[in-house]
Amino acid sequence: MLINPENTLIDTNAVATLTKTSKSFWERLRREGLGPAYIRMGRIVLYRMSDVEEFLAAHVVEPVTKGGGDVDW
């Protein structure tokens, strides 16, 4: 059986490292029900890479220019 990279499981430390955030940031999101879907097996918490990517994509902020025109620097 081949492993699908989208279903790769990573722990909280790996998510924090990938996103350059703290482990406690992801623990808080989990506690408040605001983070990506996760898998809990006893004390172990794992995230599917695809769920993390979907969560991050949902939080992309596109820049907006006043008047809708091009920006002259």
C-alpha positions, 0 to 999 in steps of 0.5 A: 500500500502506498502512503498518500502524502495528503494523509501523512500524520504529523504531531503538534510540534511538527505543525508548529515548526512548519508554521513558525508558531508555538506548540501552545498556539495549536493547543489553544486552537484545539481547546477552543475548537478553532483549529483544523481537524485532528486525531486523538489517540490517548494523549497523542494528537496527530493532524493529517497534513491535508487538514492543516493545509486546508485550515491554512488556506482558509486563513489566507488574506488577500491584499486589497488596494484602495480604488481597486487599481494598481499600486504605484510604489 
